[in-house]
């Protein structure tokens, strides 16, 4: 007989967005990842995708008017997408946006210039994406984000997140770089090789990152990964932690279409 380890009194999860920036490298599909600072209280020292909490400013109607939207999206979806674009810019300096005067994607040199000018101000000094877009005549390219996954932290955890994952091709010429504060290293990683390294103990990843990276590894190219995501149904995953025969297991819904549906938590190499 198994018993659930989840706490019915657990705190409500905090909305968050995660961005999987994609490109085709010399050997195929690559995704941009960062190493979290060891003093960060969540996933310290782990290899993760860029992302973070949805801010109240991400719900600003003025900012919503400066984003490329689909009429089918509700306000929650819009906020998650805007948050994803903002987090990619703040955390790794990749700006998924267009110049409103031309409709063209932001040139790499301009993205780097705006990063040097605004990233620290956004993170530390109360600047907003609304002001940045208005001042620099930008439109957030939220339409380029492709829904990929939706994970909610188990109720056994004191710190919980309701996270939507999006795929997006890295804008041409932009490379990404860690911020040196929340993240201390970064780079482009081949999904299959990186999962193998984590399984061998050479990389540290939280469970959700490993599962989504492994699923991404089914594709060989960026276009294949995007096509797979567009064709798939996003199933919400809130892992269930149970105890059975003296062992603890983590389970996820089979319909979410990951490589495993149950795992002994002693097999996990997480922070």
N, C-alpha and C positions, 0 to 999 in steps of 0.2 A: 504494500500500500504506500502511496506517495502523499505527501502533504505540502501545501504551498507555503513558501517562505515570504510571500509578498505581504506587505503591511497595508491593511485597508484604510489606515489613518495617514498614509503617506502624503506628503505635500503635493499640490498640483504641479505638473510639469511646466517649465518655462518655455515659451515658443522660441525656436532658434532655426537658423538656416545654415546649410552647409553647401559649399560649391565644389564640384569636381571639375576643375579646369583640364581640358583635354587637348592633346595634339598628337600628330603622327611623328614619332621619332625615327631614327635610322633603322630600328628593328621592329617598328610597329607602334601600337597604341601606348601612350604614356599619359600619366595624370600627375598634376602638381600637388605635392604634399609638404607639410612643415613638421618640424619637431617642436613639440610644446616645451616651454621653459620648465625646468625641474621644480621651480617654486610656485607654479600655477597649481591651484587647488583641484582642478579637474584634468584628468589624463596627463598628469605631469610627466615629462620625458617621453611621451608617446608620439608616434608618427600619425598624423591626422590630416584630414582635408581642411582647408580654410573655412572658417565659419564662426558664428557666434549668435548671441541673443538678438531677438527682434526688439528694437528700441521703439519708444513711443514716437520718436521723430520719423520713423519709417512709415508711420500711419498719417503723416501730415498731408492733408488734401492738396496743398501747394506742390508738394513733391510728387504726389500721384499724377498731377497734371503735367509733370516733366518726365514721365516715363511712357514707354510704348506698351500699351495695354490691350488685352483682349476683352471684349464685352462679356465673355463668359466667366471671367474671373470675379470672385467675390472679394470683399475688402480684406479678408484674411489672407487669401492667396496673393493679392497684390502686395500686402505688407511683407510676406515671406520672401517674395521675389525681390522687392526693393532692398530688404535686409541682406539678401545674398549678394547683390551687386555692391552694396556698401561695404560688406565684410571683405569681399575680394579686394576692393580698393584699399581699405584700411590695413588689412592684414598682410597682403602680399603685393600691393601696388598695381594690380591688374584692373584696368578701368573698362568695364563693359558698357560703352556709351557711344552716342553718335553726336556729331556736330549739328546743331539745329539749323545752321545756315546752309549746309550742304547735304545733310542726311547721310553723310559718309561716316564710317567708324572713326573713332579718334586715332590719329596717327601715333605710332609708338613714341616718337620724340615728345609729342605733346602730353601723352599719358605720363611719361617719366617726369616731365616738367611739373605737371599738376600734382603728381605724387610727392615730389620734393616740397611743393608749396603748401599742400593741404593735408597730407596724411596725419602728421603729428597734431595739427590743429583739430582735426576731426576726433582723434582719439583722446587727446589730453586737454584741449582748451575750449570745448563746447561749440566748435564750428559745426555746421550742418550740411548735409548733402543738398538740401534745398537751396541754401545760399551759394554753394559751389556751382550747382547747375544753372542758377539764375545768372550768376556773375560770369560764368564761362560759356554760356549758351550751349548747354549740354542736354541731351535726352538720354535717360537711362534705358539701355537696350534689354529690358526685362523680358521681351519676347523671345530672346535667344536662349533663355533658360529652359531646359527640358526636364520635367519632373522625373525623378529616378527612384526615390525611396522615401518612406515616412516611418521613422522610428521614435518610440516613446520609451524613456528610461524605465526600467522595472520599478515597481512600487516598494521594493526592498531598499532602494537607495534613498538617502536623505536629500541628495541634490539630483533633481530630475529635469529632463529636457524633452520637449515635443518638437522633434527636428525633422524638417523637410530637406531632402537632398535633391540637388539639381545638377545636371550635366550642362556644360557650356564649352564650346570651342574657345580656346584662348584667342583673343583678338590678334590678328596677324602682326608679328613683330614685337609683341609684348612678351616678356619672359618671366616675370614674377620674382620676388625676393622676400625673405622673411623680415619681420620688423625689428628683430633684436630684443624685443620686450616680451611679448607673449610667446613668440617662437624664436628659436636660436639657430635653426638650420632649415634648409629647404632644398627642393630639387624636383626633377622630373623622374617618375618611377614607372617601370613596366609592371602592370598589375600582377601577373602570374609569378614573376621572379620575386616580387616584394612579399607576396603571401608566403611563398616558399621560405624566404628568409625569416619571416615572422614565426613560422611553424618550427624552424630550426633554432629559434631563440636569438637570432641575430638582430631582429627588429622588435620593438614593443608597440603593440596596437591594442586598442580596446576592441571588444567583441564586434560592435556595430561597424567599425572601420574595416576590420578584417573581412566580415561577411560581404560588405558592399564592394570592397576591392576585389574579392574573389569572384563575385558576380560580374563585375566589370571585365575581368580577365577572360570571359567567354568570347569577347570581341577581339578581333585582330587589328582593327583600324578605328579611327575616330568616327568615321561615317557609319560603320557597322554598330558601334556602341550607341550612337545617337538614334539610329533606326530601331535598334532593339528596344531602347527606352520609350520611344514614341509608340511602339506597337504593344507594349506591355501595360498591364493594369497595376497601378501602385496599390499595394496592400499594406495597411498599417501594421507595424510590428511592435508589440509591447512584450518583450521576452518574459516568460513565466519561469520563475525559479522555484524548483521543487526539491524535496529530499526523499530519497527512496533507497531502502536497504543500506542506510548509513552513508550514502553518497548524495552529492548535490548535483543537480542537472539544470541546464538552461534550455528552454524550448521556445521555438518560434513557429508561426503558422506555416504548414506545408504550402498553402496557396500563395505565399509570398515569393516562392520559387528561388530559394537559396540552396546552396550545396548541401547543407545539413539542416535538420529540423530539431535535433537534440544533441547536446554535448555535455560531457562530464566537465564541470567547471575547473577541475584540476588540470585539464588540458589547455586552459586559457592562459596566455602569457600577457597579462594586462597590468597597468600601473596599480 
